[in-house]
């Protein structure tokens, strides 16, 4: 029988939003097909120094309460992990997202004589390496049995920064049944560009606002707007009040049907990120038949063939993004339906949820 797994992640279920939470829930579903999985995650809904179990879809989720800035939290979290590991017998510990929780996971695993599996996702390597947890992340990476990286670019970063790390590529997937092919939109006088997801600084809203010609395009922003992004948009509209009627904002869509409906409201999905993992938004949009215009970073380099199933542009360049928007408009007006079909075909060929599940189960089996 396959070993039980203790899956540690920074967000899971209930009020959790964002790509890491969505991917964690999907991947736990894959692993549950062959393993007993117990999830351990922080929860702001519980009081500090407390923890409780709940059931979510047949999976036990252990939530650990924390208060923001509490220096004792990691020690308590590791104590809970060790208790959970003892209850599960001889589990394997998996750290999903290589931040300070991966450090606690690594210590808990090594205390039981087992190296952990770690999963690098994006911000953990792109941003957190430059913060106060850099040493702890390096320690965790160097002691992991395997470090599974969601993009090839991330795999190269991990290998360069921590030569001892056993880095392997393990990309995201998307369920094409949950994100079905949508009817193409007849091109209107102005094409609608969509910006989806957790809208924060790294997502490139500033770049997109600079590059968009609002005489030819409209902008639809769908997702949770972080404070810095909200200030940026407010400032832009103060300077350009005539653009207000060309910009629509929609709150985060927890329901997949609602999210697909939002993809159906745009002609093109833009991901102008400064850096990125394997963006769920990109795969979802492509599965729905919506072409993507992405900065050439992260997972876009693994999925998109420029001009064939989507478009790439030079990162951090408003001029390059503006040129990409010109190319996208030309392609969509001359053959938008074929662009959408090719986008979906690319996902079906290499990045479906079924393929993702097989990759995860095979990776864990061969790493044992």
C-alpha positions in Angstrom: 0.0 0.0 0.0 1.3 3.5 -0.9 2.6 5.5 2.1 0.3 8.1 3.6 1.1 11.7 2.8 1.2 14.8 4.9 0.7 17.7 2.5 1.8 21.1 3.9 0.6 24.2 2.0 0.1 27.9 2.9 -3.6 28.0 1.8 -6.3 25.3 1.3 -10.1 25.4 1.0 -12.6 27.6 2.8 -11.7 31.3 2.2 -8.4 30.5 0.4 -7.9 32.3 -2.9 -5.1 32.5 -5.4 -3.1 30.1 -7.6 -1.3 28.2 -4.9 -4.6 27.4 -3.1 -6.3 26.3 -6.4 -3.3 24.2 -7.4 -3.0 22.6 -3.9 -6.7 21.5 -3.9 -6.4 20.1 -7.4 -3.1 18.2 -6.7 -4.4 16.8 -3.4 -7.2 15.3 -5.5 -4.7 13.6 -7.8 -2.7 12.2 -4.9 -5.8 11.0 -3.0 -6.3 8.5 -5.9 -3.4 6.4 -4.6 -2.5 7.7 -1.1 -4.2 8.7 2.1 -3.5 12.4 2.2 -3.8 14.7 5.2 -3.4 18.5 4.6 -1.8 20.8 7.1 -2.3 24.5 6.6 -2.3 27.8 8.5 -5.6 29.4 9.1 -6.3 33.0 10.1 -9.8 31.8 11.2 -8.4 30.0 14.3 -6.9 31.6 17.3 -3.1 31.5 17.6 -1.7 28.4 19.4 -4.7 26.3 18.4 -5.4 23.7 15.8 -8.3 21.6 14.6 -9.3 19.0 12.0 -12.1 19.1 9.5 -13.1 17.0 6.6 -13.1 18.4 3.1 -14.2 16.0 0.3 -12.9 13.0 2.2 -9.6 14.6 3.0 -8.6 15.5 6.6 -7.5 19.1 6.8 -5.6 20.2 9.9 -5.8 23.9 10.3 -3.2 25.7 12.5 -4.2 29.1 13.9 -1.8 32.0 13.6 -1.6 35.7 14.2 0.2 37.9 11.7 3.7 38.6 12.8 3.7 36.0 15.6 7.3 34.8 16.0 6.2 31.7 17.8 4.0 30.4 15.0 6.6 28.3 13.1 7.6 26.5 16.3 4.0 25.7 17.1 3.4 24.7 13.5 6.3 22.3 13.5 5.0 20.8 16.8 1.6 20.2 15.1 3.3 18.7 12.1 5.2 16.2 14.4 1.9 15.3 16.1 0.2 14.8 12.8 3.0 12.7 11.5 2.9 10.5 14.6 -0.8 10.0 14.2 -0.4 9.0 10.5 2.2 6.3 11.3 5.1 6.6 8.7 4.0 9.3 6.3 5.9 11.1 3.7 6.0 14.9 4.2 5.4 17.2 1.3 6.0 20.9 1.4 3.9 22.6 -1.3 5.4 26.1 -1.8 9.0 26.6 -0.7 8.6 29.3 2.0 9.1 29.2 5.7 6.5 26.4 6.0 8.8 24.3 3.8 11.5 24.9 6.4 9.3 23.7 9.2 8.2 20.7 7.0 11.9 19.9 6.3 12.8 19.9 10.0 9.8 17.8 10.9 10.6 15.3 8.2 14.3 15.0 9.1 13.4 14.5 12.8 11.6 11.4 11.6 14.6 10.2 9.6 13.0 11.1 6.2 13.8 13.8 3.7 10.8 15.7 2.5 9.5 16.4 -1.0 9.2 20.0 -1.9 7.2 21.8 -4.6 8.5 25.2 -5.9 5.7 27.2 -7.4 7.0 30.7 -8.4 6.9 33.5 -5.8 8.7 31.3 -3.3 11.9 31.4 -5.5 11.3 34.6 -7.5 10.5 36.8 -4.4 11.1 35.0 -1.1 14.8 34.3 -1.9 15.4 38.0 -1.5 13.7 38.3 1.9 14.4 37.2 5.5 13.6 33.5 4.8 16.4 33.0 2.2 18.6 30.9 4.4 15.6 28.8 5.5 14.5 28.2 1.9 18.0 27.3 0.9 18.3 24.8 3.8 15.0 23.2 2.8 15.9 22.9 -0.9 19.3 21.3 -0.1 17.8 18.7 2.2 14.8 17.7 0.1 14.5 14.3 -1.5 13.2 16.0 -4.7 12.3 19.6 -5.5 9.5 19.6 -8.1 9.4 22.8 -10.0 6.3 24.0 -11.9 8.3 25.5 -14.8 11.5 24.7 -16.5 12.7 28.3 -15.8 12.1 27.7 -12.1 13.9 24.4 -12.3 17.0 26.2 -13.7 16.7 28.9 -10.9 16.6 26.3 -8.2 19.5 24.4 -9.6 21.6 27.5 -10.0 20.8 28.9 -6.5 21.1 25.6 -4.7 23.3 23.1 -6.5 22.6 20.4 -4.0 18.8 20.5 -4.8 17.5 17.6 -6.9 15.3 19.8 -9.1 12.7 18.3 -11.5 10.1 19.8 -13.8 6.5 19.1 -12.8 4.0 21.5 -14.5 0.4 22.4 -13.7 -2.6 21.1 -15.5 -6.2 22.1 -16.0 -9.4 20.1 -16.3 -10.8 20.7 -19.8 -14.2 19.5 -18.6 -14.4 22.3 -16.0 -13.1 24.8 -18.5 -14.8 23.9 -21.8 -14.2 25.4 -25.2 -16.3 28.5 -25.5 -17.8 30.0 -28.6 -15.6 32.6 -30.3 -16.5 36.2 -29.9 -17.3 38.1 -33.1 -14.8 40.9 -33.1 -16.4 44.2 -32.2 -15.2 47.7 -32.8 -13.0 47.4 -29.8 -11.5 44.1 -28.6 -11.8 43.2 -24.9 -8.5 42.3 -23.1 -8.9 40.3 -19.9 -6.6 40.5 -16.8 -7.5 37.7 -14.5 -6.3 36.4 -11.1 -4.8 37.8 -7.9 -4.1 41.3 -9.2 -0.9 42.5 -7.5 2.3 44.3 -8.4 4.0 41.4 -10.2 1.1 40.9 -12.5 2.0 43.9 -14.6 -1.2 46.0 -14.4 0.9 49.2 -14.7 2.5 47.9 -17.9 -0.9 47.0 -19.4 -2.4 50.4 -18.6 0.5 52.0 -20.3 0.4 49.8 -23.4 -3.3 49.7 -24.0 -4.8 52.0 -26.7 -8.3 52.5 -25.2 -9.5 53.8 -28.6 -9.1 50.2 -29.8 -9.3 48.0 -26.7 -11.4 47.6 -23.6 -10.0 46.2 -20.3 -11.8 43.7 -18.1 -10.1 43.0 -14.7 -11.4 39.8 -13.0 -10.1 38.8 -9.5 -9.0 40.0 -6.2 -7.5 43.5 -6.4 -4.6 44.0 -4.0 -4.2 47.3 -2.4 -1.3 48.4 -4.5 -3.1 47.5 -7.7 -6.3 49.3 -6.6 -4.3 52.5 -5.9 -2.6 52.2 -9.3 -5.9 51.9 -11.1 -7.4 54.7 -9.1 -4.5 57.0 -10.0 -4.7 56.0 -13.7 -8.4 56.9 -13.8 -7.8 60.2 -12.0 -5.4 61.1 -14.8 -7.5 59.6 -17.6 -11.1 59.8 -16.6 -12.2 59.3 -20.2 -11.0 55.7 -19.9 -13.3 54.8 -17.1 -16.1 53.6 -19.4 -13.6 51.3 -21.1 -12.5 49.5 -17.9 -14.7 46.9 -16.1 -13.7 45.3 -12.7 -15.2 42.1 -11.5 -14.7 40.5 -8.1 -12.9 37.2 -7.6 -15.0 34.3 -9.0 -15.0 31.3 -6.6 -17.4 29.4 -8.8 -15.9 27.8 -11.9 -19.0 28.4 -14.0 -18.9 32.1 -13.1 -15.2 32.2 -14.0 -15.8 30.5 -17.4 -18.5 33.1 -18.0 -16.0 35.8 -17.4 -13.5 34.2 -19.9 -16.4 34.3 -22.3 -16.6 38.1 -22.0 -13.1 38.7 -23.4 -11.4 38.2 -26.7 -7.9 37.9 -25.4 -6.3 37.2 -22.0 -3.2 39.1 -21.1 -0.5 38.0 -18.6 2.0 40.9 -18.5 3.7 39.4 -15.3 7.2 40.5 -14.3 7.8 36.9 -13.3 5.4 33.9 -13.1 5.0 30.3 -12.3 2.8 28.1 -14.4 -0.2 30.4 -14.3 -3.6 28.6 -13.8 -5.2 31.6 -15.6 -3.2 30.9 -18.7 -4.1 27.3 -18.8 -7.8 28.0 -18.0 -8.1 30.6 -20.6 -6.5 28.5 -23.3 -8.7 25.5 -22.4 -11.7 27.9 -22.9 -10.4 28.8 -26.3 -9.2 32.3 -25.4 -5.7 33.1 -26.8 -3.2 34.5 -24.3 -0.7 37.3 -24.7 2.0 36.6 -22.1 5.3 38.1 -21.1 8.1 35.6 -21.9 8.6 34.3 -18.4 7.8 31.1 -16.4 5.3 28.7 -17.6 4.4 30.7 -20.8 7.8 29.6 -22.1 6.8 25.9 -21.6 3.3 26.2 -23.1 3.1 29.0 -25.7 4.6 28.8 -29.2 4.6 32.4 -30.3 2.2 33.0 -33.1 0.9 29.4 -33.1 -1.2 28.9 -29.9 -0.6 32.3 -28.3 1.7 35.3 -28.2 4.8 36.2 -26.2 6.4 39.6 -25.7 9.6 40.8 -23.9 9.0 41.2 -20.2 8.8 44.6 -18.5 8.5 46.5 -21.8 5.4 48.5 -22.5 6.5 49.0 -26.1 6.8 45.2 -26.6 3.4 44.7 -25.0 1.9 47.3 -27.3 3.3 45.6 -30.3 2.0 42.3 -28.9 -1.5 43.8 -28.6 -1.2 44.9 -32.3 -0.3 41.4 -33.3 -3.1 39.9 -31.3 -5.7 42.3 -32.8 -4.6 41.4 -36.3 -4.7 37.6 -35.6 -8.1 37.8 -33.9 -9.7 39.8 -36.6 -8.3 37.5 -39.3 -8.9 34.1 -37.6 -9.9 34.3 -34.0 -11.7 30.9 -34.0 -8.6 29.0 -35.2 -6.4 30.8 -32.6 -8.8 29.6 -29.9 -8.8 26.0 -31.1 -5.0 25.9 -31.2 -4.8 27.3 -27.7 -7.1 24.6 -26.4 -5.3 21.9 -28.3 -2.0 22.8 -26.7 -3.5 22.4 -23.2 -5.1 19.1 -24.2 -1.9 17.7 -25.6 0.4 18.4 -22.7 -1.2 20.2 -19.8 -4.5 18.5 -18.9 -5.4 17.7 -15.3 -5.3 14.0 -16.2 -1.7 14.3 -17.4 -0.8 16.4 -14.4 -2.2 13.7 -12.1 -0.2 11.0 -13.8 2.9 13.1 -13.6 2.5 13.6 -9.8 1.8 10.0 -9.0 4.7 8.8 -11.2 7.0 11.4 -9.7 6.3 10.3 -6.1 6.5 6.6 -7.0 9.9 7.0 -8.7 11.2 9.3 -5.9 10.4 6.7 -3.2 
